[in-house]
């Protein structure tokens, strides 16, 4: 092909593009149609448009529909042989935009009124749709829509959930619902359970999930039989980006500036590979290939020359690499999708690099007699610098075989890497010296979930709907070569710090976790109509087959002839090649027999339930679930001949009944009452006797193979008033009674306190929730651009521990660990379409909570009240809204993180204020 042909074709393509550009693109109408009696997708519904363009379409078996229409005002007429006719009026379709038109239809024999509320913004529209779904939900729930996620300051799912009623987020990623800790909350992604990436945690940290990949988040607070039986505080359901109503392609970039970190000095680490900037650095820190994987490095197993070779091959980087001026955080993302006939595809990719410097004071107390607290270890200069890299990707596809059969394929990958340098100095009570500890750590966490599901409607079988899904999830945590060294000097002097021969000094720690879940599930549902009684009957099953492998190895350098070594030299010299020799430092393996465990958990559950509409007022959702659970944890050192395993085996069959009753006071108000029995099973980590000490002078943690599962009876009541649009008033009361709850306690040993876990006799958790959402125009026309959201939660809990058990515990009656008594949020929104501007103001406050249980007459450790103020402002640079700027300011109060015990502050730090500026562009 010559150059003239190329030029001609290029010009022709350009002219066609200009011609297409000159045409007015259509708008899109999409939504869902629900059964007003039970909230299920409506069946056999035909939609006919009245307006500039006439179209007729049948809704899909999941109740969804989509129309491409010329711009203008429309009326949607909905008809069905099963339902009364309904209409959506005053629907404004705009060129290139999506109008949301979800509605409900009443079964024949009932009446309904469909309200059409002016949609003032995308945030309000999706919030309204979320409230409609909440109104029709069978259980008490709260939710965040996609637009609400985009409009908030949070960059991940954990931060976004802090704004939900009754939810607090602890340590950056762990969700506490209604004052109950992470053990009482579960997480699902696309209707499948997620494995954790943390060996010492029950649930996956939600800071792994970038907000840009999430379409919506729901927090279910009451139980129904079609849900897994293991949740009591709440079940967090996340759904990844869904299929677009029209072709989309969005790109965004943002930069963040933290007052405590950006352009300031930062404790980095030596660069070992080019991939570290993208979070791939484990391979350069892995255990050397020269060290045997089938043998422990015990004395007598190898000669002096072999030990010398092992020691010199170990990656030995003990010093931090200071960075004079740390760069801003940065985030890049792209998402897009389209439909190609029967096939729909959507994908998203995001990358974030975020550094954080924290300087704090930490103290550990002891009882000096008569319950008098005294400082044991005092680290007044405790620096932790972390550079986090997060990557996330979603690729989903849907194929509609015909109007009654659909297949979905979902794939999600999240990856998080933390490079952490920790340096602290201060008094160590164990050796009564001033110490300087340096620890370098690299952790890579990854979670991959893939699944296929199908929905099949069978009109010939009484409009039955069949659903099936199979999901495979894999989580990994790789911590290669955690290195720690400790140097000391006489207290109160200015002498040079000398290398100390302590159990944690010269330590090299390697660990790997693999956690897999195979989850098949399926269900059958059949609607029925019989005069004033209508509803749906459901049967289904879910299997959760989980497999975990955890393995760790510990090595330490021991001095043989101390007089041949200059301990005053820098650590890189003290532990350099010249000193790693048979008469200098020798490397020994100190791996414990409990440093490796394998675990299996098989849960098979089946349920039967009915969702009944009893006349125009009452709705009853009731049924039961049976779950068989078998948990096995086997802890053994396979490389030690004749080693005896430690076994923990927990087998239970549980009947889990549930009743949810909804009474419609009128078309806008509901009263909800519910009861459900759920369980809480011990985690693998809590059953394994694996032990780990985190901080010099801190606590070690060990599991308890004798734990049993807890049973929880849950009672809830809620009144909710849907004022129209995205406006709401709601009040809830909940009461939970626990039998054999699992609590964290502390046991004394010869030299330290050790954390462990026990079943206590019982506990009670109860509280109130209030929620308010309203536009302020009803108070004054001048406030038409303003709206207000607020929620308040009061929680009261009590744990009873028998006097004859664990006499070292100080508190016999106390709240649950991690439970805050008060939580409240205030969100004020200003929306000015004519200025193409939107702003949101956030206030979040959480009252004090117990973080560690007191022992030996020392009181409990409390994290004191926290308060956060955030602001987000968005401005559309173009009139069509495709190019936007976004500015956010987080933690404007620079919240003071303060932990107290007795009259002492045991932790004290701030994280600084963060200001982020970014831009996004939509190509379609």
N, C-alpha and C positions, 0 to 999 in steps of 0.2 A: 504494500500500500504506500503510494507516494505522499509527499507532504501536503499537496493540494487537497487530496481526499481527507486527510486528517483535519485540515483547517475547515473544509466544507462541513464535515460531520460535527465538528465542535461548534460552528456557527449555528447549524441547524438545531443542535441540542440546546444552545443558549436561547434561540428564538422560542423553542417549545417551552422552556422554563419560564421565559418572560410572559408568554401567553398564559401559562398556568398560574403565574404569579398575579396576573391581572384579574383572574377569576376570583370570585368570592368563595372561599372554602366553606363547606357545610359545618354545622355544629353537630354535637353528639348528645343524645339523651341516653342515660343508662341508669339502672337501678335494680331493685329487687321487689318482688310482690310477696307479702306474707299473709298467712292465715291469721285473721284477727283473733281467733279463739285460742290459738296455741302457739303462735309465733313461728310455725313451720312454713317452709316455702309453699306457696299456693300452686295448685296443679290445674292443668287444662285451662289456662287463662289466655285470652286473645286480647291484644292491644291494638286499637285503631286510632290514628291521629286525625285531628281536625285542625286545619290551619293552612298556611301557605303550601304545604305538601301533604298528601294523604298516603299513608303507609299502613300496612297491617302486618303484625308479627306475633308469633306464639312465644310465650316465655319458655325458658329452658327448664329441665327437670329440677334444677336447684333454685328456681324462682327468679333467675336473673334475665335481663333483657338489654338490648342495645339498639339504638336507631341513629342513623345519620340523616339529618334533616336540614333543609334550607333555613337560614336565619328567619326568626319571626316569633309571633305569639301562637301557642298551641294549647289544645285540650287533648288529653289522653283518655280514651274511653276503654274501660276494662270490663270484659264480659267472660262468663264461665258457666257451664251447666251446674257447677257445684257451689257457686258463690253468687251473692247479690252483686248487681252491677255497681261499679265505682268509677270515679273520674278524678283526674288530676288536672286542675284548671290553672290558668294564668302562668303557663310554663314559658319562660322566656329563653329561646334558643339563640345563642350568639355564635357568630362565625369563629371557628377554630377553638371553641370552648366546650367544656363538658357540663351539661345540666344534670343534676342529680334528682331523680324522680321516684324514689322508693315509696311504696305505699302499702296499705293493707286492704284485704277484702274479707267481708263477713260471710260465713256460711249461710245458705238460704234458711230462712226462719229467724234470722237475727237482723239487726240493722246496725249500720255504722255510719259515721261521718268522717270523711277524709279531709284533714286540714291542710291547706296549702299556705305556706308562710314564705314571705319574700326572702330570698337568699341574698344576704348582704356581702358575703365573702366566702372564699373556698373553705376557710377554717370553720366558719359557722355552718356551712352546708354539710361538711363531713361530720362535724360534731352533732348536727341535727340527725343525720342518718344513724350515727352511733347511739344516740339517745332513743331513736325509734327501735333499734334492735334491742337495746337494754329494756325498754318498756315491754317488749314481747318475750324477753328471755324467761326461761323456766326457773332460773336461779337468780339469787342476788349477785349482781356483778357491777363492775365499773370498767371503763374502757378509755383508751386514747386512740383517736383516729390518726390517719397518715398526715393530714394537714396540721393537726395539733402537734405531732412529733416534729414536723418541719419548722413550725413556728416557735418552738421552745428553744432554750439555750443549750439543752443537753445534746451531747454528741453520741450517746449510747443509750441502750434500753434501760440501764440501771438509773441513770440520771433522770430520764423521762418519767419513770415510775414514782419518783419522789413526790410528784404533784398529784398522785392519785389518793383519794380519801383513804386514810387508815394505813398508808404504806410508808415505811421508812427504809432507807438504804444504808447499810452499815459497811464500813471499810471499802467503800467505793463500788461494790458490786453485788452484795448479798442482801436479798429482799426480806424484810420483816413485815408481815401483814397482820394488822390488828394486834401489834405488840408481841406476836409470836415469832421466835427466831427462825433462822433458815431451815432448821430441821422440820418445821411444820409447813413449809411452802414447797411446792413442786413447780417445775418449769416444763412446758411443752412447746415445741416448735412444729408448726403445721400439723397439729394433732398427734404428735409423737413425743414420747418422753426423751429427755436429753441426759446423756451421761456427763458426769462432772470432770473437770480438768484438774481438780485439786485433791490430793490424797487425804487432806485433813479437813475437807468440807463435804457436806452432803449434796449440795446443789451446784450447778454450774454458775459461775459469776456472770451476771448479765452485762457487765461492762465489756464482755467479749463481742457483743452484737452492736455494730454501728446503727444509729437510728435511721440512716438513709436506706438500709436494707429492709426495714420493718414497715409493713403496711398498716398493721394495727396491733395493739396490745390489749388484752382483756384480763382482768383479775376477777376470777370467779370466787365468791366468798361463801357460797353454800353448795351443798353436795347433791348430785343426782346420780342414779345408778349407772349411767353410761360413762361416768368419769372414773379414772383410777381411784382406788380406795385410800391411797396414801397422800392425803392432804387435809389440813384442818385450818391453818391460817388462811391460805388462799392458793389457788392454782393459777399461775401466770401462763396465759396462752398467747404466744406470739405467732403472727402470720407474716411470712416474707412478702415482698412486693408482688402484687397481683397483676393480672393481665389488663393492659390499658384499654380504655374505651376507644382510643384512636392511636395512631402512630405517635410514638414519643421518643425523644432523644434529649437527655438533659446532662449537662456537665456543670461542675461547680468546683471552686477552689477557695480556700480560706486560710488565714494566718492568725495565730493567737499569740498574745503577748502577756506574760505573767510577771507581775511586779516583783516577785520574789526569785524568779528564775531567769527570764529572758535578759540577755546581754550582761548577766552576772557570772561570777566564777562558778564552775560546775565540776564535780568530781566524776571524771569519765574513766574509761578503761582502755588499755592498749588495743589497737585495731588489729585483729587477727586475719580478717578476710574481707573482701569487697562486699560480700553479701550482708554484712552486719547492718548496713544502713537500711536494708529492707527487712531486717529481723531474722536473718539466717546466719547464725553464728555458732550453733551447737557443734557442728562438725569439727571446727578448729579447737574445741575444748574437750572433745570426747576422750574417754580413757584410751591411752596409747595401745596400739595393737600388740606391742611386746609384752604387755601384762596379761597373763593367762586368764581366760574366762571360765575355765573348768576347775580351777584350784584357788584356794585362798592362800594369800602370801603369809604363811605362818613360818616361824622359826623351825628349822629342820627340814622344811620342804624344799628350800633352795639354798645355795651357797652364798658366801659374801659377795662374790663378783656379780652374781645374778641380781641380788638385792641392790647393788650399786647401779646396775644397768636399769633396773625398774625405777629407781629413784630419779636418775638423771633423765629418763624418758618422760617423766610426768610433766605436763604443762605447768610451769611455775611462774605465775604472774601475781605478785603479792602487793604491788604498789599501785595506787590510783594514778591516773593521768589527768592532771588538772586542765580544764578548758577555761581560758581567760574570759570568753564572752559566749554564752550559750545562745544558740539560734532560737527563733520563735518556733512554736508548734505549727504544723502544716497539715492540711487535709485536702485530698483530691478525690473526686468521685464522678462516676459516669453511670447513667442508667438509661435504658431504652427498651422498647418493645413494639410489637405490631401483631396484627392478625393477618394470616394468609389463607383465606378460605376457611377451612375447618380447623386450621392450626393456629394457635396463639403462642407467642414466645415473648418472654420478658427476662431481662438480665440486668445486673447491677454490679459495680466494682467500686471499692472504696479503699483508700490508704490514708493512714494517719501516723505522724511521728510527733510525739508529745513528751518533752522533758519536764521534770518536776524536782525542784530542790526543796528539802525540808530540814530545818534546823530546830531541834527540840531538846527538852530536858526530860530525862527518865530517871525514876527512882524506884527502888524496891525496899519494902519495909519488913521488919521483923518485930516480934513481941519481946521487949526487953524485960518483961516481968509484970504480972498483974494487969495484962492487957494494954500496957503502955507501948505505943508505937515508936520505933526508932529506925532511922535510915540505915539500911544494910549496904546497898549499893547506890551510888549517886553519880549518874553520868550527865553532867551539866552541859556538855557540848556534843550532842548526838546528831550527826549529819547523815541523811539518806538522800542520795541523788539517783533518780530513776529516769531512764530514757525508754519510753514505751513505744513500740511500733505495732500498729494494728492493721491488718488487712482483712477484707471481707468480700465475698462474692456470692451471688445468687444467679442461678439459671433455671428457670421454670418453663414448662411447656404444657399446653393443654390441647387435646385433639378431640373434637366432637364428631363421633362416628355418625350420629344422626340426632334428632331432637330428643331422644330418650337415652342416649348412651354417651358418656364422656370419660376420657382418660386424662389423668394429670401426672406429670413428672416433675418432682421438686428436688433441687440440689442446693445445698447451702454449705459454704466453707467460711469459717472464721479462724483467724490466726493472730496470736498476740505474743509478742516477745518483750521481755523486760530485762534491760541491762541495769543492774543496781550496784552502786558502790556505797558502802556504809563505813563510816569512820566515826568512832566516838572515844572520848576520854573522860576520866573521872575515877572516883573511888570504887574499887571492887571489894565487897565485904568478904568474899571467899578467901582472899590472900592478904587483905588489909594493905593494899598498895594502890597507887594511882596507875591506871592501865590505859593503854591506847590500843584499841581493837580495830583492825581493818578487815573488811569482808568484801569480796568480789563475787557477784552472783549473776548468772545468766539463766533465764527461764524461758522456754518456748512452750506455748500452749496452742493446741489446735483442735478444732471440732469440725467434723464433716458429717453431714446428714444427707442421705439420699433416699428417695421413696417414690413409689408408684401407687396410684389409687384410682379407683373407678367408681362411677355412679351410673346405675342402670334402672330406668323406670320401666315397669311392666304394667301397662294399662289392662291387659287381659287377666292379670292376677289381682284385681281389685285396686288398681293404682299403687301397687307395691313398689317400694324403692329399695334397691339393694346397694350396699356400700361395702367396699373392701379397700384395704390399704396394707402395704408392707413397707416398713422403714428400717433402714440400717444406719446406725449412728456410731461414730468412732471418735473418741477423744484421746488426745495424747498430752502428756506433760513430760518434758525432758529438761532436767536440770544438770547440765554437765559441769563438773569441776567447781562446785562451790568451795571457795578458798578462804580460810580465815587464819589470821595471825594476831598474836597478842604480845604487846611489849609493856613493860612496867618499870616503875621507879618508886622510891620511898615517898610516902605521902607528905605533901607540903614542901617538897624540894623542887628545884629547877634542874635536877640532874637529867642527863640524857636517858630517854626510854631505852631499855634493854630487852632483847628477845626473851620471852618467858617460856619455860617448859611446862605448859598447862595442857590439859586434855583437849582444849579447843584450839590450841596454837599449833600451826603447821598442819592444819587439817585440810584434807581434800575429800569432798563428798560428791558422789554421783548418784542420781536417781532417775528412774523412768517409770512412768505410769501409762498403761494402755487400758482403756475402758470401752467396752463394746456393748451395744444394745441391739438386739434383733426384735422387732415388734410387729407381728402380724395382728390384724384386727379386721373385723367385719360385722355387718349388721343388716337387719331386715326391718323395715317399717311399713305399716299399712294404715292408711287413714280410714276412718269410718264416719258415717253421718246417719243419725237416727233422731230426727226431730230436734228437740232442744239439747240433745246430747250428741256431741261430736268429738273427735279427737284422733289420736294416732297411737298405735301399739308398736312397741319396739322390742326386738330381741337382738343380742349381740355378744361378742366375745372380744377379748384382748389378751394377747400373750406378751409378756415382757421377759426376754431371756437376756440376762446381763452377765458379762464375763470381764473380770479385771485381773491384770497382772501388775504387781508392783515389785520393783527390785531396786535395791540401793547398795552401794559399797562405800566404805569409809577407809581412808588411809591417813597415816600421820607419820611425820618425821620425828624420830627420837634421837637425842644426843647420846653418844656412847662415851666419849672422853671429852667432857665439857671444857677442860683446860686447853684443848687444841683449837677451840673456836672462839672468835671474837664476837660476843653477843651484842656489843655496842654498835657493830656495823649495820648498815641498812639491811632490811630483811632479804632483799634480792641477793645480797652478798652472803648473809648468814646461811641461807638455804640455796646458795649457788652450787654449781658443779664441783668447785674446789672443796667444799665441805661435805658433799655427799660421798662418803667413803666408809669402809668398815670401821674405822676408828673415829669417825666424825658423826654426821647424821646418817641414820639408816631408816629406810622406809619400811613400815610394818602395816599390815592390814588389821584394822580394828572393827571390821564389819561384825555386827551382832547377829545372833541366830534369828532375831525377829525382824531383820531388815529386808526380808523378802516374804511376800505372801501372795497367794492366788485366791480368788473368790468367785463364787457363782451365786446368782440369784435368779430363780425361776418363779415367775408369778403368772398364774393362769386364772383369768376372771371371766365370768359370764354374768349377764344381766337380763332382767325382764322388767319392763316398765310400761306405764300407760300415761298418756297426756290427754286429759279429759277437759272439755268445755262443758260445764254443767249449767246450761242456760246462758243468759246474757251477762251474768255477773261473776260466776265462780269458774275457776280453772284449777284443776288438781293434777299434779305430776307426781306419781308415786311408783315405787317398785323396790327391788332389792338386787343386790350384787353378791356373788359368792367369789371369794378369792382364795386360792391355794398358794401359799408362799413357802419356798424352801431356800434358805440362805445358808451357805457353807463358806467358811473362811479357813484356809489351811496355811499356817505360818511355819516355815521350816527353812533351814539352811541346806540346800541340796548339795553343797560342795563339802560338807563335813560328814565323813563316814559315820554311820550309825546314829545320826541325829534323829531325835524323835519330834514329830510335828506337834504343834499346838493346834487343836481343832476347835472350831466353834460351829455349831449347827443349830439353826432355828427353823422350826417347821410349824406353820399355823394354817388353819382354815378359818376364815372369817365370813360371817353373814353380815352384810352392811345394808340395812334398810334406809330408805329415804322418802320423805314426804315434803313436797313444796305446794303450798296452797296460795292462790292469788285471787283476791276479791277486788273487783272493779267498783270503786265507790261511784265513779262516773267515767265518762270517756277519757278524762285526763288524769285520774287518780287511781292508784293501786294500793292495796294493803297486801303485804306478803308475810306468810308464816312458813317456817320450815324446820324440819328436824332431819338430822343425818348422823349416822355412825361411821366414823372413819378410823384409820389406824396410823401409827407411826412406828416404823421399823428401824432398828439400829443400822447404822451404816457400816460398810466393810471396815473402815478405818477404826470405828469405835469397838468393833469386835476383835480386831487384831492387836496383839501385845507389842506391836512395833512402837519404838520410843524415839523421840527426837527432841533435842534441846535447841531452841531458837536463838536466844540471846544469852551471852555470858551474864550470869547473875539472875537469869529469868527462870521460867518453869520448863520442865520436860513434860511430855504428854505420852500416855500409854493407854491402850484400849482395854476392854473388859469382855472376855469371851462368854461371860455368864449373863449378858444383857438379854432381856426379852422385849417383845414389842408392846407398845402402849396402845390403849383404846381410848377414843375421844367421842363423847356425845355432844353434838353441836345443836344449839337452838338459836334461831334468828327470827327477827320481826323487822319489817321495813314499811314505812309509808313513803310514797313518792307521788309528787304532783308535777306533771309535765305541762308547763305553762304555754307551750307552743314554741316552734323553732328549736333552738338549742338552749332553752330556758328550763330550769328545774328547781324544785325544792324537795329534799328528802331527809328522812330521819330513820336511823336504824338502831336496834339493840341486839346484842349477841351475848350468848352465855355458853361457855365450853367447860365441860367437866372431864378431867383426865384421870385415867386409871393406869398406874405403873408408868408415869412419864419418865423419860430419860433426862437426867440432869448432869451437868458437869460439876465435879467435886475435886477436892485436893486431898491427897494422901501424903503423910510424912514419910520420908526415908531417912537413912542415916545422915545424909549430907544436903538434902534439898527437899523442896515441895514438888510433888508430881501431880499433874492433872490427870484425871481419869473420868469414868462415866458410871453412873449407877441408875437403877430404877428406884424412884422414891414412891411413897405411898399414894400420893395423889396431888392434884392441883386444880385450881379454878381460874378461868380467864373470862372476864366479861367487860362490856363497855358500850359506849354510845358513839354514833357517827351522825354528823349533821353536814348537809351539803346544800349549796345555794349557787345557782347560775341565773343571771338575769341581765337583760339590757336595761340601761338606765334612762332610756327615753320616756318610760312611763312616769318618771319623777319630774322630768323637765325636757321640753323639746331641744333645749340647748345641749343636752347630754346624749343626743341621738347617736353620736359616734362612739360612745363608751359602753362597755359591758363589764360585769364583775362576776368572778367565780370565787367561791371560798368553800373550804371544808374544814371540819374540826372533828378530832377523834379523842375520846377519853377512854383509857384502858385501865382496868384494875385486875391484878392477878395475885395469886397466893400459892406458895409451894409449902407443903408440910413435910418435914423430915423428922422421923422418930428420934427421940432423945437417946435411945440406946444404940443408935447407929451413927457412926462417924462423929465421935465426940469432938474431933478437932474443928468441926465447922462452927463458925461463930453464930450465924443466923439460923434459927429454927423455922422462922416464918419470914418469908421474903417474897418479892415479886420474881417472876421468871427472868432468867438471864437475858439481857438484850431488850427487855420490854420498856418502852417509854410510856409514861402516864398520859402525856398530852402531845398531840401532833396537830398542826394546822397549816393550811396553805391559803394564800390570797393571790388571785391572778386577775389583774385589771387589763382590759384590752381597749385600745383606741384604734378605730378603723375609719380611714378617710379616703374613700375610693377616688374622689375628684383630685386628690393630691397623690394618688397612687401610693399611699403610705399605710403602714400598719405597725403598731407598737404594742408590746406586752410587758407588763411589770409583774414580777414574781416575788412573793415573800413566803419562805418556808421556815418553820420552827419546829424543833423536836426537843422535848424535855429530857431531863437526865435519865440515865438507864444504867443498870448493873452490867459491867463487862467482865468482872472476875469476882468469884465468891470468896469472902473472907474466911480465914482459918486462924486457929489458936488465939481467939479473942480479938484479932484484928478485924475491923469492919470490912464490908464489901467495897470493891473498887467501882466508882461511878464515873461515867462520862457525863459531864455537865451539859446543860442546855446548849443547843446550837441554833443559830439563826442565819439564814442566807437570803440575800437580796440580789435578784438578777433582772436585767432589762434586755429586751430584744427589739430592734427597730429594723423594718424591711421597707425598701423603696423600689418601685418598679421604674427602671430607667427608660423603658419603652412603653408606649400606650397599650400595646397588645399584651403586656405582662410577660414577655418572653425573657427579657433581660432584667435581672434583679440584683440589688445590692442588699447585704445583710450585715448589721452590726450588733454585737452582743457584749454585755458586760456581766460577768459572773462573780459571785461572792463579793459584792461591793462593800459589805461590812467587814471583810477580811475576818471571817468567823474565827473565834478563839477556841481551838480544840483543847479542852482541859479535862484531865482525869484526876479524881481526888480519892484519897483513902485516909480515914481518920481526919486529922487537920492538915495533912500534907497534900501537895500537888505532886502526883506521881508521873504524869505526862503533861506536857505543855508545849504547844506549837501552833503555827499558822501556815497556810498554804499560799497566801497571796491572792491578789485580785487578777482576774484574767479578762482581757479585752480581745475580741475576735472580730475581724473584718473579712468579708468574703463576697463573692459574686457567683451567680449562676446564670446559665443561658439555656433556653429550651429551643431546639431547632424546629419544632413542629407545634 
